[in-house]
């Protein structure tokens, strides 16, 4: 009876060691299967952000061009009023009319000067934005090409990891069917606590997980293989090194 139990335990321990290897591979596949879509999303968001920046500048450029058209109209209006006043100045018959027209001409010239100054500032601003848009357009084309290439590569990687995830999951399912539910439950409980290493080998009378010294009594129990032995310090399942 004990011999049969010992055999079951030995086989379960061997299978648990294999399961731990599979679980680590599955952890890696799960990590990349989750991480890669996030990376792809960030790359697309970065590209969209650059595109939005260009769109915003184009909208601003259109607003400035509209202001420029308004200033051009105002410039023409100033020219008309100034010419009209200057023409009338040649025909005045009274000093009062002359003074009034001189005042109107002075006001029109001041207004024209302000309009011209604003036109120059606006033209410079428009030129700066046009240069910025051209630069961003060039950068966007390069970034777009690079991003699409990177995403294509990432999607291939994602397909690999997802296929691996499926294959490893199937291997795990087949292996867990061979392990005693009692031992499997204990393994999963410990693995949840210690992440990747639930079962470790004993080397030089020390736990392979926390490196604490294993008492001689436990070493003897490991040789006897009558029950699942755990480290008294970290709680990991112990097996003897072959």
C-alpha positions as CSV (number, residue, x, y, z in Angstrom):
1,X,0.0,0.0,0.0
2,X,2.8,2.4,1.0
3,X,4.8,1.4,-2.1
4,X,1.8,2.3,-4.3
5,X,1.3,5.6,-2.5
6,X,5.0,6.4,-2.8
7,X,4.9,5.7,-6.5
8,X,1.8,8.0,-6.9
9,X,3.6,10.8,-4.9
10,X,6.8,10.4,-6.9
11,X,4.9,10.6,-10.2
12,X,2.9,13.6,-9.0
13,X,6.1,15.4,-7.9
14,X,7.7,14.7,-11.3
15,X,4.5,15.9,-13.0
16,X,4.4,19.0,-10.8
17,X,7.9,19.9,-11.8
18,X,6.8,19.6,-15.5
19,X,3.7,21.6,-14.7
20,X,5.8,24.3,-13.2
21,X,7.9,24.6,-16.4
22,X,4.7,24.7,-18.5
23,X,3.1,27.3,-16.2
24,X,6.2,29.5,-16.6
25,X,5.9,29.2,-20.3
26,X,2.2,29.9,-20.1
27,X,2.9,33.0,-17.9
28,X,5.2,34.3,-20.6
29,X,2.7,33.6,-23.3
30,X,-0.1,35.3,-21.3
31,X,2.1,38.3,-20.6
32,X,2.9,38.9,-24.3
33,X,-0.6,38.1,-25.4
34,X,-1.8,40.9,-23.1
35,X,1.2,43.3,-23.5
36,X,1.4,43.3,-27.3
37,X,-2.1,44.6,-27.9
38,X,-1.4,47.4,-25.4
39,X,1.8,48.3,-27.2
40,X,-0.1,48.3,-30.6
41,X,-2.8,50.6,-29.1
42,X,-0.2,53.0,-27.7
43,X,1.6,53.2,-31.1
44,X,-1.7,53.9,-32.9
45,X,-2.6,56.5,-30.3
46,X,0.8,58.2,-30.8
47,X,0.2,58.3,-34.5
48,X,-3.3,59.7,-34.0
49,X,-1.9,62.3,-31.7
50,X,0.5,63.5,-34.3
51,X,-2.3,63.5,-36.9
52,X,-4.4,65.6,-34.5
53,X,-1.6,68.0,-34.0
54,X,-1.4,68.6,-37.8
55,X,-5.2,68.9,-38.0
56,X,-5.2,71.5,-35.3
57,X,-2.5,73.5,-37.0
58,X,-4.4,73.3,-40.3
59,X,-7.5,74.6,-38.5
60,X,-5.5,77.5,-37.0
61,X,-4.0,78.2,-40.4
62,X,-7.5,78.5,-41.9
63,X,-8.5,80.9,-39.2
64,X,-5.4,83.1,-39.8
65,X,-6.1,83.1,-43.6
66,X,-9.6,84.2,-42.9
67,X,-8.2,87.1,-40.7
68,X,-5.8,87.9,-43.5
69,X,-8.7,88.2,-46.0
70,X,-10.5,90.4,-43.5
71,X,-7.5,92.6,-43.2
72,X,-7.1,92.8,-47.0
73,X,-10.6,94.0,-47.2
74,X,-10.0,96.5,-44.4
75,X,-6.8,97.6,-46.2
76,X,-8.8,98.2,-49.4
77,X,-11.4,100.1,-47.5
78,X,-8.7,102.4,-46.0
79,X,-7.2,103.0,-49.4
80,X,-10.6,104.0,-50.8
81,X,-11.4,106.4,-47.9
82,X,-8.0,107.9,-48.0
83,X,-8.1,108.5,-51.8
84,X,-11.6,109.9,-51.5
85,X,-10.5,112.4,-48.8
86,X,-7.4,113.3,-50.8
87,X,-9.5,113.9,-53.9
88,X,-12.0,116.0,-51.9
89,X,-9.1,118.0,-50.4
90,X,-8.4,119.5,-53.8
91,X,-11.9,120.7,-54.2
92,X,-12.6,122.3,-50.8
93,X,-13.9,125.9,-50.7
94,X,-13.7,126.6,-46.9
95,X,-11.0,126.4,-44.3
96,X,-13.4,124.3,-42.1
97,X,-13.9,121.7,-44.8
98,X,-10.1,121.6,-45.3
99,X,-9.4,121.0,-41.6
100,X,-12.1,118.3,-41.5
101,X,-10.6,116.5,-44.5
102,X,-7.1,116.8,-43.1
103,X,-8.3,115.2,-39.9
104,X,-10.0,112.4,-41.8
105,X,-6.9,111.8,-43.9
106,X,-4.7,111.6,-40.7
107,X,-7.1,109.1,-39.1
108,X,-7.2,107.0,-42.4
109,X,-3.4,107.0,-42.5
110,X,-3.1,105.9,-38.9
111,X,-5.7,103.2,-39.5
112,X,-4.0,102.0,-42.7
113,X,-0.6,101.9,-40.8
114,X,-2.1,99.7,-38.1
115,X,-3.7,97.4,-40.7
116,X,-0.4,97.1,-42.6
117,X,1.4,96.3,-39.4
118,X,-1.2,93.6,-38.5
119,X,-0.9,92.2,-42.1
120,X,2.8,91.8,-41.7
121,X,2.5,90.1,-38.3
122,X,-0.2,87.8,-39.7
123,X,1.8,86.9,-42.8
124,X,4.8,86.0,-40.6
125,X,2.5,83.9,-38.3
126,X,1.0,82.1,-41.3
127,X,4.4,81.4,-42.8
128,X,5.6,79.9,-39.4
129,X,2.5,77.7,-39.2
130,X,2.9,76.6,-42.9
131,X,6.5,75.6,-42.2
132,X,5.5,73.8,-39.0
133,X,2.8,71.9,-40.9
134,X,5.2,70.9,-43.7
135,X,7.7,69.7,-41.1
136,X,5.0,67.7,-39.2
137,X,3.6,66.3,-42.5
138,X,7.1,64.9,-43.3
139,X,7.5,63.5,-39.8
140,X,4.0,62.0,-39.9
141,X,4.7,60.2,-43.1
142,X,7.9,58.7,-41.7
143,X,6.2,57.9,-38.4
144,X,3.2,56.4,-40.1
145,X,5.4,54.1,-42.2
146,X,7.5,53.1,-39.3
147,X,4.5,52.5,-37.0
148,X,2.7,50.3,-39.6
149,X,5.8,48.2,-40.0
150,X,6.2,47.9,-36.2
151,X,2.5,47.0,-35.8
152,X,2.7,44.4,-38.6
153,X,5.7,42.8,-36.8
154,X,3.9,43.0,-33.4
155,X,0.8,41.4,-34.9
156,X,2.9,38.5,-36.1
157,X,4.4,38.2,-32.6
158,X,1.0,38.3,-31.1
159,X,-0.2,35.5,-33.4
160,X,2.8,33.4,-32.3
161,X,2.2,34.0,-28.6
162,X,-1.5,33.3,-28.8
163,X,-0.9,30.1,-30.7
164,X,1.7,29.1,-28.1
165,X,-0.8,30.1,-25.4
166,X,-3.4,27.6,-26.9
167,X,-0.8,24.8,-27.3
168,X,0.6,25.2,-23.8
169,X,-2.9,25.4,-22.4
170,X,-3.7,22.0,-24.0
171,X,-0.5,20.5,-22.6
172,X,-1.3,21.8,-19.2
173,X,-4.8,20.3,-19.3
174,X,-3.3,16.9,-20.3
175,X,-0.7,17.0,-17.6
176,X,-2.9,18.2,-14.7
177,X,-5.2,15.2,-15.4
178,X,-2.3,13.0,-14.3
179,X,-1.7,14.8,-11.0
180,X,-3.6,14.0,-7.8
181,X,-6.2,16.7,-7.1
182,X,-4.9,17.1,-3.5
183,X,-1.3,17.8,-4.7
184,X,-2.5,20.0,-7.5
185,X,-4.5,22.1,-5.1
186,X,-1.5,22.5,-2.8
187,X,0.7,23.4,-5.8
188,X,-1.7,26.1,-7.0
189,X,-2.1,27.5,-3.6
190,X,1.7,27.8,-3.1
191,X,2.3,29.1,-6.6
192,X,-0.2,31.9,-6.1
193,X,1.7,32.9,-3.0
194,X,5.2,32.6,-4.5
195,X,4.4,33.3,-8.1
196,X,6.6,31.2,-10.3
197,X,8.3,28.7,-8.0
198,X,5.9,26.6,-6.0
199,X,8.1,23.5,-6.2
200,X,11.9,23.6,-5.7
201,X,14.8,21.2,-5.4
202,X,16.9,20.7,-2.3
203,X,20.6,21.4,-2.9
204,X,23.2,21.0,-0.2
205,X,20.4,20.6,2.4
206,X,19.0,24.0,1.4
207,X,15.7,25.1,0.0
208,X,16.0,26.1,-3.7
209,X,13.5,28.9,-3.1
210,X,14.4,30.8,0.1
211,X,17.8,29.0,0.6
212,X,16.9,28.2,4.2
213,X,18.5,25.1,5.7
214,X,16.3,22.0,5.6
215,X,16.4,19.9,8.8
216,X,17.8,16.4,8.6
217,X,14.4,14.9,9.6
218,X,12.8,16.5,6.5
219,X,15.6,15.3,4.3
220,X,14.9,11.8,5.5
221,X,11.2,12.3,4.8
222,X,12.0,13.4,1.3
223,X,14.0,10.2,0.8
224,X,11.1,8.1,2.1
225,X,8.6,9.9,-0.2
226,X,5.6,9.1,2.0
227,X,4.0,12.6,1.8
228,X,4.3,16.0,0.3
229,X,7.1,17.9,2.1
230,X,7.3,21.7,2.3
231,X,9.9,24.1,3.4
232,X,9.4,25.1,7.0
233,X,10.4,28.7,6.1
234,X,8.8,29.6,2.8
235,X,6.2,26.8,2.4
236,X,7.4,25.7,-1.0
237,X,7.1,22.0,-2.0
238,X,10.4,20.3,-1.8
239,X,11.9,17.6,-4.0
240,X,15.3,16.0,-3.9
241,X,17.8,16.8,-6.7
242,X,18.4,13.8,-9.0
